[in-house]
């Protein structure tokens, strides 16, 4: 919730309850939200359909008034790429220190010198933790975030910052289906349903 509030977005918490949920746990979530002044409601739409979500809808309606406010952008445009990445790591993820590999720093300098210094940032990071370590589950504190690499996606218009030992998936197989696609003399596409040939 803190990350969402950082950008000035109104928050409503919906507690989706199920038959086997423990009431003391539900009450604790309610207490925590109320202590932080965050609108919260219990929803049992899983069992009762739309009727079970009415209280959540009422809470959303209450905060709709504030949606006219402009979003806040604590990660300001116009600052160097490195500072943007550091700002994301510290203000959003909660890192106490950000370290850049030698290769990452060289690429940042290269991208900046070639006119890509104003691009937004896309973070490539483990989904298991706000840190770059998948073993530090949840939202740890006082951790160091390592930027191991950065990649320029000039066509898409952003820079990807890779954290820790994260790996990225290739967008295409070794032999894409497009290899077997073509247009026949009548202008119809052929080969789109054929399997790509195996790599020898």
C-alpha positions in Angstrom: 0.0 0.0 0.0 2.9 2.3 0.7 4.1 2.1 -2.8 0.7 3.0 -4.3 0.3 5.9 -1.9 3.8 7.1 -2.9 2.2 8.1 -6.2 -0.8 9.7 -4.7 -3.3 7.1 -5.8 -6.4 6.6 -3.6 -6.3 3.1 -2.0 -9.2 0.8 -1.2 -8.5 -2.6 0.4 -10.9 -5.4 -0.4 -10.6 -8.5 1.9 -11.8 -11.4 -0.2 -13.0 -13.9 2.3 -13.6 -17.6 1.9 -15.3 -20.3 4.0 -12.1 -21.6 5.6 -10.6 -18.2 6.5 -10.0 -17.4 10.2 -12.0 -14.5 11.5 -9.1 -13.3 13.7 -6.9 -12.9 10.7 -9.6 -11.0 8.8 -10.1 -8.7 11.9 -6.3 -8.1 12.1 -6.2 -6.9 8.4 -9.2 -4.7 9.1 -7.5 -3.2 12.2 -4.2 -2.6 10.3 -6.0 -0.8 7.5 -8.1 1.3 9.8 -5.1 2.3 11.9 -3.4 3.6 8.7 -6.6 5.4 7.6 -7.0 3.2 4.6 -10.6 2.5 3.4 -11.3 -1.3 3.8 -14.2 -3.6 3.3 -14.9 -7.3 3.4 -16.0 -8.9 0.2 -17.5 -12.3 -0.2 -18.5 -12.0 -3.8 -17.0 -15.5 -4.3 -20.0 -16.9 -2.5 -22.7 -14.3 -3.0 -21.8 -12.7 -6.3 -22.3 -9.0 -6.9 -24.3 -8.6 -3.6 -21.2 -9.7 -1.7 -19.1 -6.9 -3.2 -21.5 -4.0 -2.4 -19.5 -2.8 0.6 -16.3 -2.6 -1.5 -18.1 -0.7 -4.2 -19.3 1.8 -1.6 -15.7 2.4 -0.4 -14.5 2.8 -4.0 -17.3 5.4 -4.6 -16.2 7.3 -1.5 -12.6 7.7 -2.8 -13.6 8.5 -6.4 -13.9 12.1 -5.4 -10.1 12.3 -5.0 -9.4 10.9 -8.4 -9.3 14.4 -9.9 -6.0 15.0 -8.2 -3.0 14.7 -10.4 -0.7 11.7 -9.8 2.4 12.5 -8.0 5.7 11.5 -9.6 8.5 11.2 -7.1 10.7 9.7 -9.8 11.0 12.9 -11.8 11.7 13.1 -15.5 14.8 15.1 -16.5 17.2 13.4 -14.1 20.0 11.1 -15.2 19.1 7.4 -15.9 21.3 6.3 -12.9 19.5 8.6 -10.5 16.1 7.3 -11.8 17.2 3.8 -11.1 18.5 4.7 -7.7 15.3 6.5 -6.9 13.1 3.5 -7.8 15.3 1.2 -5.8 15.3 3.4 -2.6 11.9 5.1 -2.7 9.8 2.2 -4.1 11.6 -1.0 -3.1 13.2 0.3 0.1 16.9 -0.4 -0.6 19.4 1.3 1.6 22.1 1.2 -1.1 22.3 0.7 -4.9 25.3 -0.7 -6.5 26.0 -0.8 -10.3 28.3 -3.3 -12.0 31.1 -1.9 -14.2 29.3 -3.1 -17.3 26.0 -1.5 -16.2 27.7 1.8 -15.5 29.5 1.8 -18.9 26.2 1.2 -20.7 24.4 4.0 -18.8 27.2 6.4 -19.9 26.9 5.2 -23.5 23.1 5.5 -23.6 23.2 8.9 -22.1 25.9 10.1 -24.5 23.8 8.9 -27.4 20.7 10.8 -26.4 18.7 8.2 -24.4 19.2 9.7 -21.0 15.5 10.9 -20.7 13.9 7.5 -21.2 11.8 5.9 -18.5 13.0 2.8 -16.6 11.7 -0.8 -16.6 13.0 -2.9 -13.7 13.7 -6.6 -14.2 13.5 -8.1 -10.7 12.5 -11.2 -8.8 8.8 -11.4 -8.0 9.5 -13.0 -4.6 11.0 -10.0 -2.9 11.3 -6.2 -3.1 15.0 -6.8 -3.0 17.1 -8.4 -5.8 17.4 -11.7 -3.7 14.5 -14.2 -4.2 15.5 -15.7 -0.8 14.7 -12.4 1.0 11.0 -12.9 0.8 8.5 -10.0 1.1 9.7 -6.6 2.0 13.1 -6.8 3.7 14.8 -3.7 5.0 18.4 -2.4 4.9 19.3 -4.4 1.8 21.7 -3.5 -1.1 20.2 -3.6 -4.6 22.7 -4.6 -7.3 22.1 -3.4 -10.9 23.9 -6.1 -12.8 23.1 -4.9 -16.3 21.1 -2.4 -18.3 19.6 -2.8 -21.7 18.3 -0.2 -24.2 14.9 -0.8 -25.8 15.1 2.1 -28.1 12.1 1.2 -30.2 9.9 0.7 -27.2 11.3 3.8 -25.6 12.7 2.6 -22.2 15.8 1.3 -20.5 15.7 -2.1 -18.7 17.6 -2.3 -15.5 18.4 -5.9 -14.5 18.8 -6.6 -10.8 20.8 -9.3 -9.1 21.0 -12.6 -11.0 17.7 -12.2 -12.8 17.4 -13.8 -16.2 15.1 -12.7 -18.9 13.1 -14.9 -21.3 13.7 -14.7 -25.0 10.8 -13.3 -27.0 11.2 -15.8 -29.8 12.2 -19.5 -30.2 15.5 -20.3 -32.0 13.5 -20.7 -35.2 10.4 -18.4 -35.1 7.2 -19.5 -36.9 7.7 -16.5 -39.2 10.5 -18.4 -40.9 8.0 -20.6 -42.6 5.5 -17.9 -43.4 5.1 -16.3 -46.8 2.6 -14.8 -49.2 1.3 -16.8 -52.2 0.7 -15.2 -55.6 -2.8 -14.3 -54.5 -1.6 -12.4 -51.5 -2.7 -14.9 -49.0 -0.6 -15.8 -46.0 0.6 -19.4 -46.0 2.7 -21.3 -43.5 1.3 -19.7 -40.3 0.0 -23.0 -39.0 3.1 -25.0 -39.8 5.6 -25.9 -37.1 9.0 -24.2 -37.4 11.7 -26.5 -38.7 13.9 -28.0 -36.0 17.4 -26.6 -35.4 20.1 -29.0 -36.8 
